[in-house]
Amino acid sequence: MSKHPAARALQEVAKEAGLTLPASESFREVPGKGVMANINSSRIIVGRDTFLAENKIDVSNVPDPRLHEEQGFSTLYVAKDSRCIGWIGLQDKTRPSRRPLRN
């Protein structure tokens, strides 16, 4: 339900993978931090580690994504029912259709 470019990219990846995204209830977006919703009776939170921490969710139980961050990836953490279940690495790439800037 988010209009954020990262959310749109994740929706496209899910579509390409043939995944059906379930309907959500009580969707809430916190600009610059993440999103939360209820899906199939579970509370789902996706966002920065600080957003999960604000919601009292510890991310230390998942593998450390810093190696990927050093390679230019941004990290979003995923929590289900107050437990971090993983992370997603996003990399910003220039679109092939983008024209170069001219001085």
N, CA, C and O atoms as a Tinker XYZ file with bonds, in Angstrom:
   412  protein
     1  N      0.813000   -1.200000    0.000000    73     2
     2  CA     0.000000    0.000000    0.000000    64     1     3
     3  C      0.859000    1.268000    0.000000    63     2     4     5
     4  O      0.349000    2.359000   -0.255000    81     3
     5  N      2.142000    1.133000    0.280000    73     3     6
     6  CA     3.030000    2.282000    0.303000    64     5     7
     7  C      3.314000    2.764000   -1.119000    63     6     8     9
     8  O      3.353000    1.977000   -2.065000    81     7
     9  N      3.510000    4.067000   -1.242000    73     7    10
    10  CA     3.866000    4.675000   -2.527000    64     9    11
    11  C      5.379000    4.885000   -2.649000    63    10    12    13
    12  O      5.854000    5.386000   -3.668000    81    11
    13  N      6.126000    4.509000   -1.626000    73    11    14
    14  CA     7.584000    4.704000   -1.617000    64    13    15
    15  C      8.231000    3.886000   -2.734000    63    14    16    17
    16  O      7.797000    2.764000   -2.995000    81    15
    17  N      9.261000    4.421000   -3.403000    73    15    18
    18  CA     9.932000    3.676000   -4.485000    64    17    19
    19  C     10.463000    2.304000   -4.056000    63    18    20    21
    20  O     10.433000    1.359000   -4.844000    81    19
    21  N     10.943000    2.188000   -2.824000    73    19    22
    22  CA    11.429000    0.883000   -2.342000    64    21    23
    23  C     10.283000   -0.108000   -2.249000    63    22    24    25
    24  O     10.448000   -1.280000   -2.589000    81    23
    25  N      9.120000    0.350000   -1.792000    73    23    26
    26  CA     7.954000   -0.531000   -1.698000    64    25    27
    27  C      7.516000   -0.981000   -3.082000    63    26    28    29
    28  O      7.172000   -2.145000   -3.287000    81    27
    29  N      7.531000   -0.062000   -4.020000    73    27    30
    30  CA     7.164000   -0.417000   -5.399000    64    29    31
    31  C      8.139000   -1.436000   -5.978000    63    30    32    33
    32  O      7.726000   -2.368000   -6.669000    81    31
    33  N      9.429000   -1.263000   -5.699000    73    31    34
    34  CA    10.432000   -2.214000   -6.186000    64    33    35
    35  C     10.203000   -3.600000   -5.591000    63    34    36    37
    36  O     10.299000   -4.604000   -6.298000    81    35
    37  N      9.902000   -3.659000   -4.301000    73    35    38
    38  CA     9.645000   -4.949000   -3.659000    64    37    39
    39  C      8.378000   -5.605000   -4.216000    63    38    40    41
    40  O      8.323000   -6.825000   -4.371000    81    39
    41  N      7.374000   -4.803000   -4.513000    73    39    42
    42  CA     6.160000   -5.348000   -5.127000    64    41    43
    43  C      6.469000   -5.950000   -6.493000    63    42    44    45
    44  O      5.936000   -7.001000   -6.850000    81    43
    45  N      7.328000   -5.283000   -7.251000    73    43    46
    46  CA     7.702000   -5.780000   -8.583000    64    45    47
    47  C      8.489000   -7.083000   -8.482000    63    46    48    49
    48  O      8.263000   -8.005000   -9.266000    81    47
    49  N      9.404000   -7.164000   -7.529000    73    47    50
    50  CA    10.175000   -8.400000   -7.325000    64    49    51
    51  C      9.239000   -9.544000   -6.938000    63    50    52    53
    52  O      9.382000  -10.659000   -7.440000    81    51
    53  N      8.288000   -9.276000   -6.056000    73    51    54
    54  CA     7.317000  -10.303000   -5.658000    64    53    55
    55  C      6.506000  -10.766000   -6.859000    63    54    56    57
    56  O      6.256000  -11.961000   -7.024000    81    55
    57  N      6.097000   -9.824000   -7.691000    73    55    58
    58  CA     5.326000  -10.163000   -8.896000    64    57    59
    59  C      6.148000  -11.035000   -9.843000    63    58    60    61
    60  O      5.656000  -12.034000  -10.367000    81    59
    61  N      7.422000  -10.640000  -10.060000    73    59    62
    62  CA     8.302000  -11.419000  -10.940000    64    61    63
    63  C      8.540000  -12.824000  -10.398000    63    62    64    65
    64  O      8.729000  -13.764000  -11.169000    81    63
    65  N      8.531000  -12.969000   -9.078000    73    63    66
    66  CA     8.740000  -14.278000   -8.446000    64    65    67
    67  C      7.455000  -15.098000   -8.389000    63    66    68    69
    68  O      7.465000  -16.241000   -7.934000    81    67
    69  N      6.351000  -14.515000   -8.849000    73    67    70
    70  CA     5.080000  -15.235000   -8.840000    64    69    71
    71  C      4.428000  -15.319000   -7.480000    63    70    72    73
    72  O      3.594000  -16.193000   -7.247000    81    71
    73  N      4.794000  -14.423000   -6.574000    73    71    74
    74  CA     4.210000  -14.421000   -5.233000    64    73    75
    75  C      2.916000  -13.623000   -5.213000    63    74    76    77
    76  O      2.806000  -12.577000   -5.853000    81    75
    77  N      1.961000  -14.118000   -4.489000    73    75    78
    78  CA     0.711000  -13.401000   -4.280000    64    77    79
    79  C      0.793000  -12.718000   -2.927000    63    78    80    81
    80  O      0.990000  -13.376000   -1.905000    81    79
    81  N      0.645000  -11.414000   -2.916000    73    79    82
    82  CA     0.722000  -10.672000   -1.665000    64    81    83
    83  C     -0.652000  -10.658000   -1.001000    63    82    84    85
    84  O     -1.636000  -10.256000   -1.621000    81    83
    85  N     -0.724000  -11.094000    0.256000    73    83    86
    86  CA    -2.020000  -11.136000    0.953000    64    85    87
    87  C     -2.516000   -9.731000    1.274000    63    86    88    89
    88  O     -1.739000   -8.777000    1.321000    81    87
    89  N     -3.790000   -9.626000    1.487000    73    87    90
    90  CA    -4.388000   -8.353000    1.875000    64    89    91
    91  C     -3.925000   -7.965000    3.274000    63    90    92    93
    92  O     -3.662000   -8.823000    4.117000    81    91
    93  N     -3.831000   -6.666000    3.504000    73    91    94
    94  CA    -3.403000   -6.197000    4.823000    64    93    95
    95  C     -4.500000   -5.354000    5.460000    63    94    96    97
    96  O     -5.386000   -4.831000    4.784000    81    95
    97  N     -4.413000   -5.240000    6.778000    73    95    98
    98  CA    -5.333000   -4.413000    7.543000    64    97    99
    99  C     -4.506000   -3.471000    8.413000    63    98   100   101
   100  O     -3.355000   -3.764000    8.737000    81    99
   101  N     -5.081000   -2.369000    8.777000    73    99   102
   102  CA    -4.449000   -1.400000    9.680000    64   101   103
   103  C     -3.080000   -0.964000    9.177000    63   102   104   105
   104  O     -2.144000   -0.829000    9.964000    81   103
   105  N     -2.957000   -0.744000    7.876000    73   103   106
   106  CA    -1.684000   -0.297000    7.296000    64   105   107
   107  C     -1.325000    1.086000    7.818000    63   106   108   109
   108  O     -2.168000    1.978000    7.905000    81   107
   109  N     -0.050000    1.241000    8.162000    73   107   110
   110  CA     0.449000    2.535000    8.633000    64   109   111
   111  C      1.853000    2.743000    8.113000    63   110   112   113
   112  O      2.707000    1.867000    8.252000    81   111
   113  N      2.101000    3.898000    7.514000    73   111   114
   114  CA     3.423000    4.249000    7.004000    64   113   115
   115  C      3.985000    5.375000    7.852000    63   114   116   117
   116  O      3.308000    6.371000    8.102000    81   115
   117  N      5.239000    5.213000    8.296000    73   115   118
   118  CA     5.920000    6.248000    9.064000    64   117   119
   119  C      7.042000    6.769000    8.168000    63   118   120   121
   120  O      8.060000    6.095000    8.010000    81   119
   121  N      6.874000    7.961000    7.575000    73   119   122
   122  CA     7.844000    8.480000    6.610000    64   121   123
   123  C      9.286000    8.441000    7.126000    63   122   124   125
   124  O      9.577000    8.863000    8.245000    81   123
   125  N     10.174000    7.924000    6.279000    73   123   126
   126  CA    11.588000    7.850000    6.610000    64   125   127
   127  C     11.966000    6.716000    7.540000    63   126   128   129
   128  O     13.138000    6.559000    7.881000    81   127
   129  N     10.984000    5.916000    7.957000    73   127   130
   130  CA    11.267000    4.854000    8.920000    64   129   131
   131  C     10.804000    3.483000    8.440000    63   130   132   133
   132  O     11.593000    2.537000    8.430000    81   131
   133  N      9.529000    3.359000    8.037000    73   131   134
   134  CA     9.036000    2.057000    7.619000    64   133   135
   135  C      7.529000    1.979000    7.598000    63   134   136   137
   136  O      6.829000    2.990000    7.660000    81   135
   137  N      7.047000    0.755000    7.509000    73   135   138
   138  CA     5.601000    0.506000    7.448000    64   137   139
   139  C      5.238000   -0.619000    8.408000    63   138   140   141
   140  O      6.084000   -1.421000    8.804000    81   139
   141  N      3.955000   -0.657000    8.773000    73   139   142
   142  CA     3.445000   -1.753000    9.584000    64   141   143
   143  C      2.014000   -2.036000    9.174000    63   142   144   145
   144  O      1.284000   -1.145000    8.742000    81   143
   145  N      1.628000   -3.292000    9.318000    73   143   146
   146  CA     0.266000   -3.702000    8.991000    64   145   147
   147  C     -0.017000   -5.039000    9.644000    63   146   148   149
   148  O      0.897000   -5.727000   10.099000    81   147
   149  N     -1.276000   -5.398000    9.686000    73   147   150
   150  CA    -1.682000   -6.724000   10.140000    64   149   151
   151  C     -1.974000   -7.553000    8.895000    63   150   152   153
   152  O     -2.754000   -7.148000    8.034000    81   151
   153  N     -1.336000   -8.721000    8.811000    73   151   154
   154  CA    -1.526000   -9.628000    7.679000    64   153   155
   155  C     -1.750000  -11.022000    8.242000    63   154   156   157
   156  O     -0.925000  -11.536000    8.997000    81   155
   157  N     -2.872000  -11.632000    7.869000    73   155   158
   158  CA    -3.210000  -12.977000    8.360000    64   157   159
   159  C     -3.043000  -13.086000    9.877000    63   158   160   161
   160  O     -2.431000  -14.034000   10.369000    81   159
   161  N     -3.576000  -12.137000   10.601000    73   159   162
   162  CA    -3.555000  -12.104000   12.071000    64   161   163
   163  C     -2.164000  -11.904000   12.668000    63   162   164   165
   164  O     -1.991000  -12.088000   13.873000    81   163
   165  N     -1.175000  -11.536000   11.869000    73   163   166
   166  CA     0.171000  -11.253000   12.379000    64   165   167
   167  C      0.493000   -9.781000   12.164000    63   166   168   169
   168  O      0.059000   -9.176000   11.184000    81   167
   169  N      1.252000   -9.217000   13.084000    73   167   170
   170  CA     1.706000   -7.837000   12.942000    64   169   171
   171  C      3.032000   -7.861000   12.188000    63   170   172   173
   172  O      3.998000   -8.469000   12.648000    81   171
   173  N      3.081000   -7.205000   11.036000    73   171   174
   174  CA     4.269000   -7.164000   10.196000    64   173   175
   175  C      4.825000   -5.750000   10.208000    63   174   176   177
   176  O      4.084000   -4.779000   10.051000    81   175
   177  N      6.140000   -5.640000   10.396000    73   175   178
   178  CA     6.821000   -4.346000   10.352000    64   177   179
   179  C      8.002000   -4.488000    9.401000    63   178   180   181
   180  O      8.770000   -5.446000    9.490000    81   179
   181  N      8.142000   -3.531000    8.497000    73   179   182
   182  CA     9.274000   -3.496000    7.573000    64   181   183
   183  C      9.863000   -2.097000    7.650000    63   182   184   185
   184  O      9.154000   -1.103000    7.492000    81   183
   185  N     11.184000   -2.027000    7.898000    73   183   186
   186  CA    11.805000   -0.711000    7.963000    64   185   187
   187  C     13.240000   -0.765000    8.446000    63   186   188   189
   188  O     13.859000   -1.826000    8.530000    81   187
   189  N     13.737000    0.396000    8.756000    73   187   190
   190  CA    15.115000    0.530000    9.251000    64   189   191
   191  C     15.246000   -0.129000   10.626000    63   190   192   193
   192  O     14.255000   -0.324000   11.329000    81   191
   193  N     16.490000   -0.470000   10.999000    73   191   194
   194  CA    16.718000   -1.089000   12.300000    64   193   195
   195  C     16.254000   -0.187000   13.429000    63   194   196   197
   196  O     15.768000   -0.679000   14.448000    81   195
   197  N     16.391000    1.115000   13.274000    73   195   198
   198  CA    15.958000    2.045000   14.316000    64   197   199
   199  C     14.434000    2.028000   14.486000    63   198   200   201
   200  O     13.928000    2.198000   15.595000    81   199
   201  N     13.709000    1.825000   13.384000    73   199   202
   202  CA    12.251000    1.739000   13.443000    64   201   203
   203  C     11.827000    0.490000   14.201000    63   202   204   205
   204  O     10.906000    0.530000   15.018000    81   203
   205  N     12.509000   -0.624000   13.923000    73   203   206
   206  CA    12.196000   -1.842000   14.664000    64   205   207
   207  C     12.529000   -1.662000   16.139000    63   206   208   209
   208  O     11.767000   -2.102000   17.000000    81   207
   209  N     13.659000   -1.019000   16.444000    73   207   210
   210  CA    14.039000   -0.781000   17.838000    64   209   211
   211  C     12.991000    0.074000   18.553000    63   210   212   213
   212  O     12.669000   -0.177000   19.714000    81   211
   213  N     12.457000    1.093000   17.852000    73   211   214
   214  CA    11.403000    1.929000   18.436000    64   213   215
   215  C     10.172000    1.094000   18.786000    63   214   216   217
   216  O      9.411000    1.437000   19.691000    81   215
   217  N      9.991000   -0.001000   18.060000    73   215   218
   218  CA     8.855000   -0.890000   18.297000    64   217   219
   219  C      9.249000   -2.101000   19.145000    63   218   220   221
   220  O      8.548000   -3.112000   19.177000    81   219
   221  N     10.394000   -1.970000   19.834000    73   219   222
   222  CA    10.883000   -2.980000   20.785000    64   221   223
   223  C     11.148000   -4.339000   20.136000    63   222   224   225
   224  O     10.843000   -5.388000   20.704000    81   223
   225  N     11.730000   -4.295000   18.919000    73   223   226
   226  CA    12.084000   -5.522000   18.205000    64   225   227
   227  C     13.596000   -5.556000   18.044000    63   226   228   229
   228  O     14.192000   -4.632000   17.490000    81   227
   229  N     14.204000   -6.619000   18.528000    73   227   230
   230  CA    15.640000   -6.827000   18.466000    64   229   231
   231  C     16.001000   -7.450000   17.119000    63   230   232   233
   232  O     15.394000   -8.443000   16.719000    81   231
   233  N     16.984000   -6.881000   16.413000    73   231   234
   234  CA    17.388000   -7.409000   15.103000    64   233   235
   235  C     18.659000   -8.258000   15.178000    63   234   236   237
   236  O     19.149000   -8.727000   14.151000    81   235
   237  N     19.197000   -8.460000   16.382000    73   235   238
   238  CA    20.472000   -9.166000   16.517000    64   237   239
   239  C     20.387000  -10.661000   16.195000    63   238   240   241
   240  O     21.420000  -11.317000   16.058000    81   239
   241  N     19.177000  -11.208000   16.074000    73   239   242
   242  CA    19.045000  -12.636000   15.793000    64   241   243
   243  C     19.179000  -12.973000   14.306000    63   242   244   245
   244  O     19.182000  -14.151000   13.947000    81   243
   245  N     19.290000  -11.965000   13.435000    73   243   246
   246  CA    19.444000  -12.229000   12.000000    64   245   247
   247  C     20.885000  -11.928000   11.591000    63   246   248   249
   248  O     21.551000  -11.126000   12.244000    81   247
   249  N     21.379000  -12.558000   10.518000    73   247   250
   250  CA    22.753000  -12.297000   10.069000    64   249   251
   251  C     22.994000  -10.805000    9.832000    63   250   252   253
   252  O     22.111000  -10.090000    9.359000    81   251
   253  N     24.175000  -10.357000   10.161000    73   251   254
   254  CA    24.558000   -8.954000   10.054000    64   253   255
   255  C     24.675000   -8.542000    8.588000    63   254   256   257
   256  O     25.458000   -9.134000    7.844000    81   255
   257  N     23.901000   -7.528000    8.160000    73   255   258
   258  CA    23.932000   -7.121000    6.756000    64   257   259
   259  C     25.027000   -6.107000    6.413000    63   258   260   261
   260  O     25.069000   -5.621000    5.283000    81   259
   261  N     25.912000   -5.776000    7.358000    73   259   262
   262  CA    26.886000   -4.716000    7.088000    64   261   263
   263  C     27.760000   -4.981000    5.875000    63   262   264   265
   264  O     28.141000   -4.039000    5.179000    81   263
   265  N     28.085000   -6.234000    5.603000    73   263   266
   266  CA    28.887000   -6.551000    4.426000    64   265   267
   267  C     28.170000   -6.046000    3.180000    63   266   268   269
   268  O     28.798000   -5.474000    2.289000    81   267
   269  N     26.884000   -6.251000    3.117000    73   267   270
   270  CA    26.118000   -5.807000    1.961000    64   269   271
   271  C     26.018000   -4.285000    1.914000    63   270   272   273
   272  O     26.017000   -3.699000    0.832000    81   271
   273  N     25.934000   -3.647000    3.067000    73   271   274
   274  CA    25.872000   -2.194000    3.107000    64   273   275
   275  C     27.172000   -1.598000    2.574000    63   274   276   277
   276  O     27.157000   -0.552000    1.926000    81   275
   277  N     28.299000   -2.263000    2.846000    73   275   278
   278  CA    29.576000   -1.798000    2.323000    64   277   279
   279  C     29.631000   -1.914000    0.808000    63   278   280   281
   280  O     30.431000   -1.235000    0.164000    81   279
   281  N     28.790000   -2.766000    0.232000    73   279   282
   282  CA    28.731000   -2.938000   -1.215000    64   281   283
   283  C     27.656000   -2.051000   -1.838000    63   282   284   285
   284  O     27.330000   -2.215000   -3.013000    81   283
   285  N     27.105000   -1.117000   -1.070000    73   283   286
   286  CA    26.149000   -0.166000   -1.592000    64   285   287
   287  C     24.688000   -0.524000   -1.418000    63   286   288   289
   288  O     23.825000    0.098000   -2.038000    81   287
   289  N     24.394000   -1.506000   -0.594000    73   287   290
   290  CA    23.008000   -1.891000   -0.357000    64   289   291
   291  C     22.450000   -1.141000    0.849000    63   290   292   293
   292  O     23.164000   -0.889000    1.819000    81   291
   293  N     21.175000   -0.790000    0.777000    73   291   294
   294  CA    20.443000   -0.277000    1.935000    64   293   295
   295  C     19.697000   -1.449000    2.540000    63   294   296   297
   296  O     19.289000   -2.362000    1.822000    81   295
   297  N     19.517000   -1.435000    3.833000    73   295   298
   298  CA    18.908000   -2.566000    4.511000    64   297   299
   299  C     17.551000   -2.211000    5.104000    63   298   300   301
   300  O     17.399000   -1.194000    5.781000    81   299
   301  N     16.565000   -3.071000    4.836000    73   299   302
   302  CA    15.267000   -3.011000    5.481000    64   301   303
   303  C     15.094000   -4.295000    6.271000    63   302   304   305
   304  O     15.345000   -5.384000    5.755000    81   303
   305  N     14.673000   -4.176000    7.503000    73   303   306
   306  CA    14.430000   -5.347000    8.343000    64   305   307
   307  C     12.949000   -5.710000    8.300000    63   306   308   309
   308  O     12.090000   -4.849000    8.106000    81   307
   309  N     12.666000   -6.998000    8.483000    73   307   310
   310  CA    11.294000   -7.496000    8.457000    64   309   311
   311  C     11.016000   -8.197000    9.779000    63   310   312   313
   312  O     11.766000   -9.080000   10.195000    81   311
   313  N      9.930000   -7.797000   10.433000    73   311   314
   314  CA     9.536000   -8.424000   11.698000    64   313   315
   315  C      8.121000   -8.963000   11.570000    63   314   316   317
   316  O      7.263000   -8.391000   10.897000    81   315
   317  N      7.916000  -10.082000   12.242000    73   315   318
   318  CA     6.587000  -10.692000   12.314000    64   317   319
   319  C      6.297000  -10.972000   13.784000    63   318   320   321
   320  O      7.058000  -11.668000   14.456000    81   319
   321  N      5.197000  -10.428000   14.272000    73   319   322
   322  CA     4.797000  -10.634000   15.661000    64   321   323
   323  C      5.934000  -10.385000   16.650000    63   322   324   325
   324  O      6.234000  -11.230000   17.493000    81   323
   325  N      6.555000   -9.222000   16.537000    73   323   326
   326  CA     7.591000   -8.758000   17.471000    64   325   327
   327  C      8.902000   -9.532000   17.395000    63   326   328   329
   328  O      9.716000   -9.442000   18.314000    81   327
   329  N      9.126000  -10.287000   16.327000    73   327   330
   330  CA    10.390000  -11.023000   16.155000    64   329   331
   331  C     10.947000  -10.707000   14.778000    63   330   332   333
   332  O     10.244000  -10.849000   13.777000    81   331
   333  N     12.209000  -10.279000   14.716000    73   331   334
   334  CA    12.844000  -10.002000   13.433000    64   333   335
   335  C     13.061000  -11.333000   12.709000    63   334   336   337
   336  O     13.668000  -12.254000   13.256000    81   335
   337  N     12.562000  -11.424000   11.477000    73   335   338
   338  CA    12.682000  -12.679000   10.725000    64   337   339
   339  C     13.637000  -12.574000    9.543000    63   338   340   341
   340  O     13.869000  -13.562000    8.846000    81   339
   341  N     14.194000  -11.386000    9.310000    73   339   342
   342  CA    15.160000  -11.261000    8.214000    64   341   343
   343  C     15.342000   -9.825000    7.778000    63   342   344   345
   344  O     14.818000   -8.895000    8.391000    81   343
   345  N     16.098000   -9.668000    6.704000    73   343   346
   346  CA    16.321000   -8.344000    6.151000    64   345   347
   347  C     16.349000   -8.429000    4.628000    63   346   348   349
   348  O     16.547000   -9.494000    4.042000    81   347
   349  N     16.146000   -7.278000    4.017000    73   347   350
   350  CA    16.137000   -7.152000    2.567000    64   349   351
   351  C     17.177000   -6.107000    2.202000    63   350   352   353
   352  O     17.187000   -5.016000    2.771000    81   351
   353  N     18.057000   -6.434000    1.252000    73   351   354
   354  CA    19.052000   -5.477000    0.770000    64   353   355
   355  C     18.584000   -4.847000   -0.527000    63   354   356   357
   356  O     18.217000   -5.550000   -1.468000    81   355
   357  N     18.596000   -3.528000   -0.579000    73   355   358
   358  CA    18.195000   -2.796000   -1.774000    64   357   359
   359  C     19.388000   -2.028000   -2.315000    63   358   360   361
   360  O     20.154000   -1.431000   -1.558000    81   359
   361  N     19.538000   -2.051000   -3.629000    73   359   362
   362  CA    20.635000   -1.314000   -4.248000    64   361   363
   363  C     20.045000   -0.376000   -5.286000    63   362   364   365
   364  O     19.269000   -0.791000   -6.147000    81   363
   365  N     20.421000    0.885000   -5.195000    73   363   366
   366  CA    19.921000    1.882000   -6.127000    64   365   367
   367  C     20.793000    1.869000   -7.368000    63   366   368   369
   368  O     22.002000    2.087000   -7.291000    81   367
   369  N     20.177000    1.614000   -8.507000    73   367   370
   370  CA    20.905000    1.606000   -9.783000    64   369   371
   371  C     20.262000    2.608000  -10.725000    63   370   372   373
   372  O     19.060000    2.867000  -10.658000    81   371
   373  N     21.073000    3.162000  -11.594000    73   371   374
   374  CA    20.559000    4.075000  -12.598000    64   373   375
   375  C     19.781000    3.292000  -13.637000    63   374   376   377
   376  O     20.244000    2.267000  -14.137000    81   375
   377  N     18.604000    3.783000  -13.955000    73   375   378
   378  CA    17.787000    3.122000  -14.973000    64   377   379
   379  C     18.463000    3.250000  -16.330000    63   378   380   381
   380  O     19.030000    4.298000  -16.638000    81   379
   381  N     18.411000    2.193000  -17.152000    73   379   382
   382  CA    19.011000    2.261000  -18.495000    64   381   383
   383  C     18.401000    3.371000  -19.349000    63   382   384   385
   384  O     19.080000    3.911000  -20.222000    81   383
   385  N     17.157000    3.715000  -19.122000    73   383   386
   386  CA    16.488000    4.745000  -19.920000    64   385   387
   387  C     16.837000    6.163000  -19.479000    63   386   388   389
   388  O     16.456000    7.132000  -20.137000    81   387
   389  N     17.547000    6.283000  -18.388000    73   387   390
   390  CA    17.913000    7.609000  -17.856000    64   389   391
   391  C     18.940000    8.271000  -18.748000    63   390   392   393
   392  O     19.964000    7.672000  -19.075000    81   391
   393  N     18.670000    9.510000  -19.145000    73   391   394
   394  CA    19.620000   10.257000  -19.953000    64   393   395
   395  C     20.652000   10.929000  -19.056000    63   394   396   397
   396  O     20.314000   11.380000  -17.962000    81   395
   397  N     21.896000   11.003000  -19.498000    73   395   398
   398  CA    22.924000   11.663000  -18.678000    64   397   399
   399  C     22.648000   13.170000  -18.567000    63   398   400   401
   400  O     22.083000   13.784000  -19.472000    81   399
   401  N     23.065000   13.746000  -17.430000    73   399   402
   402  CA    22.934000   15.177000  -17.225000    64   401   403
   403  C     23.940000   15.899000  -18.101000    63   402   404   405
   404  O     25.053000   15.424000  -18.329000    81   403
   405  N     23.524000   17.054000  -18.584000    73   403   406
   406  CA    24.437000   17.870000  -19.410000    64   405   407
   407  C     24.684000   19.194000  -18.713000    63   406   408   409
   408  O     23.776000   19.778000  -18.121000    81   407
   409  N     25.897000   19.650000  -18.788000    73   407   410
   410  CA    26.261000   20.948000  -18.184000    64   409   411
   411  C     25.936000   22.088000  -19.112000    63   410   412
   412  O     26.173000   23.248000  -18.772000    81   411
